[in-house]
Amino acid sequence: MTAFRYRRAALALTAAAVLPLTLTACGGDDSSSDAAADKSSSSAPAGEKSSAPAEGTPADGPFGPACATVPKDGAGSFDGMAQDPVATAASNNPALSTLVTAVKKAGLVDTLNNAQNITVFAPTNDAFAKIPKADLDKVLADKEMLTNILTYHVVGEKLSPTQLESGTYDTLQKSPLTTKGSGENYTVNDTSKVVCGNVPTANATVHIVDTVLMPKS
């Protein structure tokens, strides 16, 4: 009888020792499952991808390599230019100083500033520098010729990048110009590249180009 009691006591002690270990093992499995579930639920869905503009999609704002040279703030910045009419806005952009000089010599400042909803293809200083100095000086000294050239850079409506993809537009000079391209790459008359496009001013959209456009007639 005494031996039987000792045997029961030993079994009880063994059970008491094994039970916590079993519970601990079970608890560890649950914890691992919970952690895996949490990790799974916090992961992004497998099909979800970061959105990026598709290649060839027209830009919503200013675009092009020359846009990097536009001042970050002040009257010559994109925000500053958007507040002023186009001739005034151009005068605040250092890269357009030759164009501004030409516009003043032609007496077109008020004409451009008072026009509504126009597009100006604005040649950079480097674009004017492609013209031999003697020829450029001759043009700048001839108001009629200068006016003829400058008004050829102005279209009587605002042209978005989408409209530049393939179009022919009448200019204020009366001769048409053509545009083509996609995404952030556009040319005018097959020769002049848009290097900073879709720049807003108070009354115009400006597409800065790398070559002076010459009227076809």
Secondary structure, DSSP 4 states (H G I P E B T S, - for coil): -HHHHHHHHHHHHHHHHHHHHHHHHHHHHHHHHHHHHHHHHHSPPTT-----PPTTPPPSS-BSGGGGGS-SSSTTSHHHHTTS-HHHHHHT-GGGHHHHHHHHHHT-HHHHHH--SEEEEEE-HHHHHTS-HHHHHHHHH-HHHHHHHHHTTEESS---HHHHSEEEEEBTTS-EEEEEEETTEEEETTTEEEEEEEEE-SSEEEEEESS------
